[in-house]
Amino acid sequence: MQNNVLILDFGSQYTQLIARRVRELNIYCEIHPYNNLPKNISDFKAVILSGSPFSVRGEDAPHPDLSEIRGKKPLLAVCYGAQYLAHFSGGQVAPSDTREYGRANLSFIEKGEQFFENIEKNSQVWMSHSDTIKKLPDNALRLASTSDVKNAAYRIKEEETYAIQFHPEVYHSTDGKQLLENFLIKIADIQPDWTPNSFVDSTVAELKEKIGNDKVVLGLSGGVDSTVAAVLLHKAIGENLHCIFVNNGLLRKNEFSAVLKQYEGMGLNVKGVDASARFLKALAGESDPERKRKIIGNIFIEVFDDEAHQIEDAKWLGQGTIYPDVIESISVNGPSATIKSHHNVGGLPDFMKLQVVEPLRMLFKDEVRRVGASMELDPELLGRHPFPGPGLAIRILGDITPEKVAVLQEVDAIFINGLKEDGLYDKVWQAGAILLPVQSVGVMGDERTYENCVALRAVESTDGMTADWVNLPYEFLQKTSNAIINRVKGVNRVVYDISSKPPATIEWE
């Protein structure tokens, strides 16, 4: 039996966090919708039920099939999961009398329980629910309480089934990691052996078996995901990997030549294709952000297909898809509402007769970096900020022209190079400049100007799912603004974006 953990998703905003915390314990886990259980449940050694925005008392309450899990495998039910087990096992769940959201402290912990080993009374936990468990099932034992929540934790007697009404996965639950460790390692007896090195070894072996002597074509972007995917594939199939780096005319300043040079020393078979004129011609006059994305995606596929046809007997398309992309596409309620198209998810057009191989599809972004580090990739490459697939097209609001691209490339270069020079680059998750369809009055020398405004954006994040704006030093912002206005013709005003995600997105389009 493998050391795998199955997380059943009931639509909670915190489900991915549960997976991240489990992975931090060096234990492999997968998220599956509660209504689409994996066929191979025997492969999983323990199961976690997530929270949910639903109420167990509602007609639309999610009902998982636990017949192959309950009493047969160690089970941890979180928030909605805890209420579900109580409600449908003879207990009572009702609307909370008091507000049960935010920080709370454990006022009672049952002594001698392995589940709460090394966790002290008054430990802070994070509550987030409008219902509460008023009465436990007859075969349940209360394990913990807070001042407002009597049944904050319980277990089912004669089973390895545990339930908590708080969220151990969020940082506000100070002993949340310890609680997960107690459940997974001590109670479920899972070995914490899922490490970057073990991932590389097992993935390379799987790729060798899957691909054999076939050829793989992979589109490089210069970013972390596609580069780590390329190195893994190269370890598995060597010269049968063919990498293509396409210049869509919307890259950062000098990025096409710089990235190609960076790849030279990595032993990868990389071909650079300059299709910038083709992309910019197709985008002429288009202002709608979703249309811009689709045009770029379609042209990229055409260019890529042209190049792939020049590689005899290519049978696979390698992609740098990562786990958050996969989770988004298999959510509880089907694919999430389209905020913006994603370049990696959604399949290939019929005319591309290639099978898809995605070595990183089960990794979070920070795990991709750790895997890259274990393969001794250049730290500068691994520390690179994410850059959107459509490039500067979605940082130019309105229509795109070669002149606007050139202006934004200059602005972006000043901003990014400034972050590096001042030792701020590695403190930022992602940074960039946005060219706004706004002109304003300015004065340069004795002359009145009427030129463009640019916005600077810098955010901190772990995986891009949520993000906060970075409080860059005023002195840096002042220096950067002066440099942009003095050196970039056509720009006379610089602003700094201080919006967080949510409600804003990282990119403006």
FENRANOR-V475742 format. One line per field, one symbol per residue. phi: phi as a letter, one per 20 degrees, with the letter a starting at -180 (. if undefined). Layout:
# FENRANOR-V475742
phi: ???
This chain:
# FENRANOR-V475742
phi: .feddddeednffdgffgffffffemcfbcdcfgebfffefffdebcceefafedfeefeffdfedfecgndcgcdddlggffffffecnecdbgffcfdbofbcfebcffmegfdfmdegmgecdebbdebeecegfeddfdbbdfdcfdfbbcefmcedcbceddffeffefdffffffgffeeeeleeedecgfffgfffffffgffemefecdceedneffffffffffffeclffeddcdeeemcefgmfgfffgfffgedmeeddecedgffffffegnedffffffffffffgfffffgfffedfmfdcdecegdfgffggecfgengfgfeafdfddpndfgfeeceeccfdfddegffgffffffemfggfffeffgcfgfmfgeddfnfdcgfffffffffffffffffffemdgfedfbbadceeecdcfbccmddedbcedddecbcdadcnfcbdfeefggffffffffffffddfoccbccdededdfeeefeec
